[in-house]
Amino acid sequence: MGFLNSKLNPYRPTLIESLIINPLVLAADAGAGWGLAQLLPFVLIFGIFYFLLILPQQRQRRKVQEMLANLKTGDRVVTSGGIYGTVVGFRDSSVVQLQVASQVKIDVARSAIAALQPGEGEAASSSGRVAAKGEATGKSKK
């Protein structure tokens, strides 16, 4: 009977087709879905790197550029080499003149300025805040 059915139905798969060829065709179709699943860990790793490393670095760079653009005469700064000084003038857009001691002025690149130092009034008010905070918590310096 099976022999007669195979002759009457020419689209009936043979043993080789059903055991070897069909699984290969089905595996090729399933591989398309796995391509996206295999790419997902790389996308997640990139997202983690972006939010933990790249974005904070861009924010810090933007903050430093803003600080350098807003420098003015009288600001107390520290250079990347560790020299403390007061801005006394600007030669052009990229050179800042610092006074590091009385009668001692040096020219430094604007990009060499690492940070602003708090002024004397700001330093006193911040130390007052620290002392007040210590008293509020019950700790006092003796």
C-alpha positions in Angstrom: 0.0 0.0 0.0 2.8 2.4 0.8 4.3 1.7 -2.5 1.0 2.7 -4.3 0.7 5.9 -2.2 4.1 7.1 -3.2 3.3 6.7 -6.9 0.0 8.4 -6.6 1.4 11.3 -4.5 4.5 12.6 -6.2 5.1 15.3 -3.5 5.6 12.8 -0.7 9.1 13.2 0.6 11.5 10.3 0.4 13.5 8.9 3.3 16.6 11.0 2.4 14.7 14.2 2.1 12.9 13.7 5.3 16.0 12.8 7.4 18.8 14.9 5.9 17.6 17.8 3.7 14.5 19.0 5.7 16.5 19.4 9.0 19.1 21.5 7.2 16.5 23.7 5.6 14.7 24.2 9.0 18.0 25.0 10.7 18.8 27.7 8.1 15.5 29.3 8.9 16.1 29.3 12.7 19.5 30.8 12.2 18.0 34.1 11.1 16.5 34.6 14.6 19.7 33.6 16.3 21.7 36.3 14.5 19.9 39.1 16.5 20.2 37.1 19.7 23.9 36.8 19.2 24.2 40.5 18.6 22.3 41.5 21.7 25.2 41.0 24.2 27.4 43.3 22.2 24.7 46.0 22.1 24.3 45.7 25.9 28.1 45.9 26.5 28.3 49.0 24.3 25.3 50.5 26.2 27.0 49.9 29.5 30.3 51.4 28.3 28.5 54.4 27.0 26.6 55.2 30.2 29.4 54.3 32.6 32.5 55.7 30.7 31.8 57.8 27.6 28.9 60.0 28.8 30.6 61.0 32.1 33.8 61.8 30.3 31.9 64.0 27.8 30.2 65.8 30.7 33.6 66.4 32.4 35.2 67.6 29.2 32.3 70.0 28.6 32.6 71.3 32.2 36.4 71.9 31.8 35.9 73.7 28.5 33.3 75.9 30.0 35.6 76.7 33.0 38.4 77.6 30.6 36.2 79.8 28.5 35.0 81.7 31.6 38.4 82.5 33.0 38.9 86.1 34.0 41.5 88.3 35.6 41.9 87.7 39.3 40.9 84.0 39.2 43.1 81.7 41.3 44.0 78.6 39.3 46.2 75.5 39.4 47.9 74.2 36.3 48.3 70.6 35.2 51.9 70.9 36.4 50.9 71.8 39.9 51.7 75.5 39.7 49.3 77.7 41.7 48.8 81.3 40.5 46.5 84.2 39.9 45.4 85.1 36.4 46.7 88.6 35.6 46.2 88.8 31.9 45.6 87.1 28.5 48.0 87.3 25.6 45.7 85.8 23.0 43.0 83.1 23.0 45.4 80.4 24.0 47.9 82.0 26.4 47.2 83.0 30.0 49.6 85.1 32.1 49.8 83.9 35.8 51.3 85.6 38.8 52.9 82.9 40.9 54.7 85.2 43.4 55.2 88.9 43.7 57.1 90.2 40.7 57.0 86.7 39.1 54.7 86.2 36.1 54.6 83.2 33.8 52.8 82.5 30.5 51.0 79.2 30.3 48.7 77.6 27.7 45.0 78.0 28.5 44.6 74.2 28.1 47.3 73.7 30.9 45.0 75.1 33.5 43.5 72.2 35.4 41.1 73.8 37.9 40.0 77.0 39.6 40.9 77.4 43.3 38.3 78.9 45.6 38.9 82.5 46.5 39.7 83.6 50.1 36.1 84.6 50.7 34.8 81.3 49.3 37.3 79.3 51.3 36.3 81.0 54.5 32.6 80.4 53.9 33.2 76.8 53.0 35.3 76.2 56.1 32.5 77.9 58.1 30.0 75.5 56.6 32.2 72.5 57.6 32.6 73.8 61.2 28.8 74.4 61.4 28.1 71.0 60.1 30.5 69.5 62.7 28.7 71.3 65.5 25.3 70.2 64.2 26.4 66.6 64.3 27.8 67.0 67.9 31.5 66.9 66.8 33.8 69.8 67.5 37.5 70.3 66.8 39.7 70.8 69.8 
